[in-house]
Amino acid sequence: MSFDARALSALDFPRVLSALAERSATTLGAERARALRPSDDGTRIARELDEVEDALFGVSLSLGGIQDIRDLHARAQEGRVLAGQELLNAAYSLDGAMTVKRAIQANSRGPLREVAQDLGDHSELVRRVLSALDRDGAVRDDASPRLRDLRKRIEPLRGRIREKLAATLDKWADVLQEHIVTIRRDRYVLPVQASRVGQVQGIIVDASATGQTYFVEPAAVTQLNNELTRLILDEEAEVRRILTELSGLLASDSAVPLTLAAVGELDLIAAKAKLARDWRLNRPEEARAGEYDLREVRHPLIENPVANNLMLGETRLLLITGPNMGGKTATIKTLGLAVLMHQCGLYVAAASARLPVVRDVLVDIGDEQSIEASLSTFASHLKHLRYVLRHAAPDTLVLVDELGSGTDPNEGAALAQAMIETLLAQDARGVITSHLSPLKLFALETPGLKNASMGFDLETLAPTYALQVGQPGRSFALAIAQRMGLPEDVLARAETLLGPDAGLMERMLEGLERERAELRAQLETATGARQHTEAELGRVRAERETLESRRNEMLAEASQKAESLYADAVERVRTLRARAQEDSARPRVMQELRELRVAAQKARPAPLVREERGDPIRVGSRVDVPAYNAAGQVLELRGDDLVVQLGVMKVGVKRRDVRLKPEVAPVAAGAPKTRGPRFTGTTASTFQNELQLRGLGVEEAVEELRAAILEAHALKESPLRVVHGKGQGVLRRLLRDYLKGEKRVESFHDAEANQGGHGVTIVNIRR
């Protein structure tokens, strides 16, 4: 399926493609953007829209720096040797493509992963090229052992030649043009005056442009220069061999074409996403055949456009009438562009859009006149209308501008009505504009055809560009003429010539407009009342939030005070524990220690839970993202979508796919962080024999266990249940090593399987 190129041009579609190409990061993507054409494959369109969504909210595609190396690859396959810089460009581009693939695989769970599968593995080629060439494309000394050896020999030889010639400069000072050693044709020479060249024994290698200087190679360095030339030739041969080998590696990499195609596709997707952001576009949904529902749709290429609602379905054809320059043509182009962009996998310029997949967009827009074909504007319109009538069907969209114009109004109206009847019989969907009054009456009584008009302000004599469905448009010719000061007798004569039917039509339209204005005024009154109610509701909510804030402050103050009391109790526990080392005081002190600890546990407040109203997730919230096994901060809210910062990476996720991390009240400033053994229980009179050690470090856990055994032994309580968890068994093993040497322990063993098993150790205390 291919859409007619003339229709695409008439709807300004090439301008959309140009904007898309400008947002491409590579020539591969820009080429695809300019070649983009609508598809009638609904599955493909949905997949392409998913790809754009993934690029917008899933992973940020960065393709800058990747070059179009198709020509380099083709030349290498022809057996040509590429220059070092060309090979370097190829390596950098392929390395960039592999970097993009890794980023997509790490950060995307969407359809971009499938596109990225075609990015090949070129790591061996990249490694070989980057290890053989420096950043300027020159072959490195260590590219091969032979090249390293040749260059090690060349530089010392150059030094010997320069030294030998420098030693002769004073000897030949009288005949030299300059007191220097120079190079001509890769040989070291002296610049000798032309008139005295015969005084120097040697070989003339070159001459200056003026002929005043000859460059002479003294005989004393001829053999050394010959040796240098041989080494340089060997070096050049080795460099060429290395470049030939690297070019062959590029030629043999069969995955290069697929990689470049995938780069172009990914760049096109990234450009679509950037266009959606720049133009504030939204994703369209696919609708049933013949069903169009666009809300607040606008023309994406018009600056500061007026948004309108456009619906087709039961209303198969919309007839827009009204004055010139009122926005009728822009409206049908807006609908046509939305359809074309949707079927190119692009987002559309509407707050929401439900569009069917059409087979073709049939267009007759604009004045065309062909001198070569001897066709008038009217004949050109008829040619296009013939094509429209021949191909119109339920799965096409018909857009006709100024139907029936360009000829006698009566005949034009009759012809236009006949064409509309044919389109309705073919069950076509579309929008038609016209100036012809008979069509307005025809639309009032014809099922499937509905009148519409573009708004016009009589006070300013300017269009409002607002689409008014259900109301035919007035020409306003006489009203405008009256405001412009035409004589009253001329206007009266014009009304007479129009006849009673025309006057009736204008009066009917005027009455409809008056009723619409009254309804609009009533709506504005109701809207004002609603806004007042919403303002009052906002005030009440603000007061409630103030009370909630004060309540939270009071809870925080209470929490801080309780923490302080808890810290004091813990300090007393530590003091009593020290006193317990005295045998005579141990039973009494240990009992007091137990009572204090239980009291401290009662006094310590639970973590402060802040009550949230409405949606608890907002900008700045900390959330867990299970899909990435990471936690981060919410940066943006986009309806059901969130943008979350995970380390250095920004990802887009659905609201339902994250969990809000709970806020815990901070510990009071200055409160000690030490704590005693973690016993559970709520009474002070009965020994609680369970010690919780899960989550503690080894040293802390052993200290907790030591204190618990000391207390249990003093109070003659046994057994002690030690909960350390299973994990990998490290804490369990170390605790048991300690228990083996503890003289107050009689024995220890695992708990029953249904009581914790290997995660719990039962310790029997000596009496």
N, C-alpha and C positions, 0 to 999 in steps of 0.2 A: 504494500500500500504506500502511495506517495501523495502528499498533498500538493495541490496546484501551486507552482512557484509564484504565479501572479497573485493568488489569494494571500499567500504569506507576505508578499511585498505590500499589498494593499492594507494589511492589518499591522504594518510596522514591525513585523516579527524579526527582520534582519537587525533592527536596532537593539532588540533584546539580546540577540546572539553576540552582537558587538560588545555590549555591556558585560556579557558573560566571559567573552574572550579577554577583555581587559582585566578581569579578576583572576585569570589563570596565572600560575607561577612558572609554567614551562611552555615552550613552543608546542610540545606534544599536546598539552591540555588545551591551548588556544586553538590549535588546528581542529581538535574534536568539537570545541564549542562552536566554531563557525560552521562546521558541517552537521550540527545537530538538527534533526528533523523529527516531527511528531510521529508517534507510533500508535497503532490501534490495538496493540497487545496489552490487555489489562494486567496480566501477570507481570509483564516486564515493567510496566509503568509503576505498579505497586512496589516492586523490588527497588527501582531507582529512587522512589520517594523514601523508602526505608534507608537507603544508602545516604541520602542527604540528611535525614534525621540523625543517623549515626555520626555523621561529620559535624552536625550542629551540637549535639548533646553527648556524644560518646567519646570521640578522640579527635584532637586537633591535628589536621594533616599539614605537614610542613614539607613542601616539595621544592622549595627554592634551591637553586644551584644545580639541579639535575638537568643536563643538556640533552638535546636531540642528537644522539650518536648513531643514528641509522646509517648516515652516509659513511662514517668511519668504519662501521661494521661491514658495510658492503664493499668498501675499498680494500679492507683487510681480506675479505673472502675472495676478491679478485687477485690476490697475491701481492698487492702493493705494500710497501713498507711504510708504516706510519711514523711521523715525527714523534719525538719524545713528548712534546706538549699535547699532541693529539691523543697519545696513549694515556697520558695523565688525565686528560679530560674524560676519557672513557672510564678510567678506573674510579675517578671521583664520582661520576654519575651513577655507576653501578653500585658503588659503596653507599651512596645516598639512598638508592632504591632499597638496598638491604636494611638500612637503618629505619626507613619508613615501615618496612615489613615487620621488623622487631617491635616498633612502637605500637603498631596496630594489634599484633598478637598479644602484647602485654596489656593493652588498655581497652580494647574493643571486644565486646561480646556480640556485636551486631553483624550486619551483612558485609561490612568492610573487610572482615577477616576472609571472606570468600574471594573478594576481588584481589586481596593481597596474596592469595595463594599463587597467583601467576607471576609474582616477583621471584625471580630465580635466585639460586645460590651461586654467586660469582666470587666467592671469597678467595679461591686459589688464584684467579686472574688478578684480583685487586692486590693480593699479597705480593705476587711476583712483580707487578708493575711498580708498586710503591717502594719495594725493596731495591729495585734496579734503577729508579729515576729519582732525582731530587725534585724539590718543589718547583723548579724552573723548567723541568722536563729534560735536563741533562742527565746522561748516564753516569751513575755513581762509580767511584773508583772500585768499590767492592762488589760491583755487579757480576764480576767473574774473576777468578784467580789470574788469568792471562792479562786482563785489562789492568788489574792492580799492579802486576809486574811491569807492564809497559809504561805506565804512568810514573812508577817509581824510578824508572831508568830515564825517562824523558826530562824530568825537572832537573836532576843533577847535570845532565848533559847540556841543557840550556845554560845553566850556571857556568859551566866550564867554558862554553863558547863566549858568553858575555865577558867573563874575566879575561880571556885571551885577547879579545878585541879591545877591551878597555885598556889593556897594557900597551896597545899600539897607538892609542889616540894621540899621545904626545909626539910619537915618532912621525905621524902623518898630519900633524896639526896644520902645516902650511898649505896642504892641498885639500883639506876638508872644508865642506861648506858649513857644517856645524860640528861641534865637538861632542858628538853623540854616537851611540850604537843603536841601529834601528833594524826593523824587520821588513823585508819585501819578499813576497811569494814564499812565505814560511821559511825564509833563510835569513840569517843574521848578516848584515852588511854595514858598510860605512858610506856616508854621503860625501862624495868627492866632487870637486868643482869640475865642470865639463872640460874646461880648458886645460886641466892638469891631470886628467884621468890616466894618461899614459904613464905617469910617474908611479902609479900603484900597481903592483903585480897581483893580479887576481882576475876574477870573472865579473863582467858587468851583468847584473841581475835585472836591473830596471832603471828607468829614467823618470825625472820629474815631468810634470805637464808642461813646464816652461822650457825644458831642455837644458837648463842651467846646471842641473845636478844629475850625476850618475851614481847609482847605488852599486858599490863594488864589494864583492866577496873576496877578501884577501885569501891568497893561496894557503896561508897558514891555518885557516879554519875550514877549508873546503871539505876535507875528509870528515871533520866533526859535523859539519852541516849535512853532509850526505848521510851520516849515521842518524842524525836527528830526523831527517826526512823519512828514512826507512822506518824508524820507530813510529813517527806520526802516521804514516800510511798503515802500519800494522794496527795502530790504535783505532784509526777510522774504520778499518775492516772489522775489528772486534766490536766496536760500537754498532756498526751496521748489523753484524750477526746477532747481537743482543736485541736490537730493535726489530729485526726480522723474526726472531723467536717470539717476542712479545706480541707482535702483530699476528703471528700464527695462532697464539693462544686466544686472542680476541676473535679471530676468524672461526676457530673451532668451537667457540662457546655458542651452542645452538639455542640457549635459553635467552639470549639477548633480545631478540624480537618480541618474545612474550613479555619480558620485563618492561620493555619500552611501551608496549601496548597497555600494560597494567598501570604504568606511571601516568600515561595520558588519561586513562579512565579515572584514576584516583584524583588527578588534578582537575578534571572536569567536575567530579563530585564536590571537591573542595570549593571550586568556583561557584557551583550552584548554592552551596551553603553560605558563601560570602555574599552572593547576590540576595539571598533570603534575608540575611541580617541587614544589609545596606538598604534594601528597599522595603523592609518590614513586611515580608511576605509570610504567608501561613500555608500549612500543608492542606491540600484539598482531599476530600474523601470521594471515593467512587460511588456514583449513584446508578440507579436503574436507567435503562435506555429511555431517553426522552425526558428525564427529570433533571432540571437545573435549579439550584438554590444557592444564590450568592448573596451574602449579607455584607453590607458596607464595602462593596467592591469598587475599585477605583482604577483609573488608567495609570499604569506604572511609569509611563514616560512623560506624563504631564506634571508640571510643577504645581504643587498645592491643589490637587484635584479634589472635586466634590465626590464623596462616597455615596453610592446608591444601593438599593436592594433590587435584585433581578431574579425573577422566578418564571420558569416555564415548566409545563407539565399538562395539567388540564387546560391551561391557556397554552395552546400550541404555538400561536403566532401573536407577537406583540406589535401593535401598530403605533408608532410614535409620530405625532404631528406637532406642529408649532412653528414659530418664526425661525428664520435663518440665524446662524451663529448662536444657537441655543444649547448646543451640546448633543444633538441627535447623533451625528456621525461619531463623536467620541464615545458615546454610549455603546453603539454596536461594535466599535473596535475594542472596547473594554471587554465585552463578552467574548469576542473572537480570540483576543490575546489570552484570556484566562483559560480557554479550552486548549489552545495550542501549547501554552506553558505547562499545563497539567499533563498533556500527552507527550511532553519532552522530559517528564520526570522533574519538573521545576515546581517550586511553591508558587502560589498565586497572590495577587494583590487584593486580598479580601480578608475581613475579620474571620469569616468561615465560608467554606465553599463545598458544595456537593455537586459533582459534575459527572456526566456519563462519558464513556469512551466512544467517540464518534469515528465513523469511517472517513469522513471528509468534511471540510468547511467550505460551503458554496457561497461565493462572495461576488457582489456587484457594488463596488464603492468607487466613487470618484468619476470625474469627467475625462473621457478619453476620445481622441479623434485621430483617425489614421488617414493621413493625406495619401500615402502610397496606395492604400486599399480603397480610397474614395469613400470612406465611411464617416458619417457625421457622428456627433456625440450620441444622438438618439439611436442611430444604427449600431453603434458600439455597445450601448446598453442592451439592446435587443439580442446581440450576439451572446453576451454574457448571461442574459436571462434565459436564453434557449438552453445553455449548458446547465444552468441551475434547475430548470424544470425537468430536464432529461435525467438528472442524477439525484434529485431530492428524494429522501426516504426517511423513515423514523430514526435511522442511525446516522443522519447527517445534520449539520447545523446550517441554516440559511440566514445570510445577512445581506440585506438589500437596502441601499441608500437611495432616497429620492425616487421611489418607484413611480412611474408614470410621468416623469418630468421630461422636458426636452421636446414636447410636441403639443398639439392642441389639448387644453385642459379637459374638455369633455371626452375626447377620444382616449386621452391618457388615462383618465379615471376609469373608463370602461375596460380598457386593456389591463389596468392594474387590478381591478376587481376580479377579472377572469383569471389572472395569474394567481391571486390569493386563493381563489376557490380551488384551483388545481393543486396548490401546495397543501391545502387542508385535506383534500381528497387523498393525497399521497402520505398523509400523517406526518408531515415534516414539522420540525421545530425551528423557530428562528425569530428574528427581529427585523421589522421593515419600517423605514421612515418615509414620510410623504408630506406634501403640502396640500393635497387634494381633499377638499371638504366632503365630496360624496363618499369617500372611504371612511370618514368618521361615522356617518350614519350606518354604513354597511357593517362596521365593527360592532355597533350597539346591538344589532339584531342577529349576529352570526355566532353560533357556538364555536368555541375553540379560538376565536379571534377577540382580542381585547384592546381597547384604546389606552393610550398613554400619552403623556406630554412632558415637555421640559418646562420647568418653572420660569416665570418672567415677571420682573418687578416693574409695574407701570410708573411708579414714582421716579425711578432712576433710569427707566428705559433700558434696563440691562438684564440679561438672563441670570438665573440663579443656578443653573445646571443641575437642579434637583429633579429627579425622575418622579412623576406623579402618575401612578398606574391607576387605570379606571376612569381617567378623565381625558377627553380629547383636547388637543391643543388649539388655541385660538391664534389667528394670524396677527392680531393687534394692529393691522395696517391702518384702519381708520382712527383708532385711539392714538397711535403714534403720530399720525398726520395732524390730528387735532392739537396735541401737545406741542407739535412743531410749528403751530401757528398758521396752518392752511386756512383759507377763507371758509366761513361757515356755509356759504352757498355751494362751494365746491364739494364740501363734505356731505351736504344734504343731497346733492345730485348723485354722488357716488352711492349713497344708501338706497336711493330710488332705483338706480341702475342694477344694484345687487338683487333687488326683488324681495318679496315677502319671505320666501323660504330661507334665503341667506340671512336676513335679519333675524328670523326665528332661531336659526342655528346659533348665531352669536349671542342672542338673549338667553338661550338655554345654557350655553356654556358659561355665560356670566353668572347665571343663577347657581350653577354647580360650584363655581369658584367661591361664591358668597357663602354657600353652605359649608364648604370645606374650611373657609376662614373661621366661621363660627365654631366648628368642631375643633379647630386648632386652638382657638382661644380657650375653650372649655378644657382641652387637654393641658394647656399651660397652667390653668388655675389648679387643676388636680395635681399637676407635677409640683407646683409651688407648695401645696399643702403637704404633699409627701416629703418634700425636702425639709419643711419645717419640723415634721414628725421625726425625720431621721436626725435632725440637729438635736432635738430634745433627747432622743435615744442616745446620741453620742455623749451629751452632757451627763446623763445618768451613768453611762458606762465609765466615763472619766472619774466620776465620784466614787464608783465602786472600786475602780483600780487604785484610787488613792487610799481607800480603806484597806484594800488587800495589801498595799505596800506597807502601810503602818503596821498591820497585823504581822507581816513577815519580819519587820524590824524588831517588833516586840519578841517574836519567837527567837530571832537571832540573839538578842540580848539575853534571853533566858538560857539559850544554849551555851553562850559564852560563860555565864555565871555558873552553870552546872559543870562545865568543863573545869573551871577553876576549883570548884569544890571537889571534883573527882581527882584533880591533880594533888590537892592537899591530902586527900585520903590515901592516895598511892604513896606519898612521901612518908606518911605515918606507918604504912605497911612495911616499907623498907627499913624504917628505924626499928620497928618491933622484930623484924626478921633478924637484925643484927643482935638484938638482945637475946634472941632465942638460942644463941650459941651457948649460953650459960645453962648447964644441966638443971640446976635447981629451979630456975624460972621458966624452963622450956614449956611445960604443959600449960601453965596459965597464959604465958605470952602467945603461944601458938593458937590457943582458943580465941584470944583477943584479936590476933592477926586474922583469923578466919572471919570473925564478926565484922571487922573493919573492911575486909575485902568484899564481902557480900553487900555491905552497906554502900561501898563505892560503886559496885556494879549497878545497884538500884539507882544511885544518884546520877550516874552517867546518862545523858539523854540519848535518845535515838537520833540518827542523822535527820537533819531538817529537810523535809520534803516540801518543795514549793508548789503550790497548786497552780496549774496552768488553765487558762480559759481559752476555749476555741482550739485552733490548731497549735500544738506545742512546738512544731518545727517552724523556725523563722530564720532570717539571715543572722548568722553568728552562732547558731546552735551547733553543738558537737554531736555528731552522729556516727554510728557504726555502719560500715558498708560491707556486708558479708560477701558479696560477689568479688570484692578485691581483698578481703581479709584484712581490712584496715579501717582506721577511724580518721575523721577529718572534720572540717568546719564548713558550714553551708555558706556559699558566696552569693547565690542568686536563687530566687524562686520564680519558676516559669510554669504556673498552673500546677499540673501533676508532675512536672519535671524539676529537678534540683541540679544546681552546679555546685559540686563539693570539691574543696581543696584537699587532696591526699598527698601530703609531703610537697614535692615540687610539681605534682601533676594535678590538673583540673579534669574532672570527669563529670559526665552527665548521667544521672540515674533517675529512676522513677521514685516518687515519694514512698510508694508501698515497699520498695526494696531497701529501705534504710531503717535503722532503729535509733531512736533518740537516746543519747547517753544521759543517765540521771545526774542531776546536780546534787552535790553533797555539801552541806554547810561546812565552812572552813573551821579548823581547830582554833580556839581562841589564841591570840597573840601571847607568846611567852609561856604557854602551857607545856609542861614536860611531855616528851613522847615516850617515856619509859612505861612499862606496864608489868604487872605481876602475872603469875600463871593463869591461863585462860580456863577457869573452871566454869561450868554452867550450873545454874540453880538460882533459886530466889529466896531461900530461907537461911538464917544464920545459925540455927540450932542443929542442923543436920549436915554432916560432911558430904560434899558432892564429889563423887569419885571419878568424874570424867574430865580429862585434860585435852584441850583442843590445840594441836601443834601444826595443823595444815597451813601452809603458806609462810612459815617462819624459816629463817636461815638456820644452818646447823648449830652455830654457837648459841643463838638465841633459844633454839628449841631445847638444847641440852641444859641451859641455865634454868629454863622454865621447868623442865623435868626434875632437875636437882632440888629446886625449891618445893615442888609438889611432894616429892618423896620425903623431904625433911618434915613438912607439915603433917603428912599422913602418918609418919612414924611417931611424931610427938603426940598426935591425937589418937594413936592406936587404931587407925582406920585402914582397912584392907578389904578387897583389892582396889588397885587404882587402874582405871581404864584410860589408856593413852591413845588418842586418835591422831595418826600421822599421815594417813592416806597411803595409797599404793604407789602411784607414779612409777618411777623406774627403780624404786626400792632403796635409793641411796640414804634417805633420811631414816628409814626403818633400820637399816644395817648399822648406821652410826649410833643411833639411840640404843640399840641392843648392845653395841660394844661398851657403851657407858654403863648400862645396867649390869653387865658381867662383873664390873669392878666396884659396884655400889654395895657397901656392907649392910645397908639397911634393907636390901632386897633379898627376899628368900628365893623367889623363882619368878619366871615370866614365860608367857606363851601367846600364840595367836588367838584372837577371838573366834567364836563359832562362825561358820560361813554366813549364817543369816544375821550375824551381829557385827559384821564388818570384815571378817576374815583377815587377810594379810594387811589390811589397812588399819587394824587396831591391835595393840599389844596389851594384854592383861598382866599387870605387875602385882605380885603378892608381897606385902610388906611384912618384915619380921616384927613379931610382938615384943 
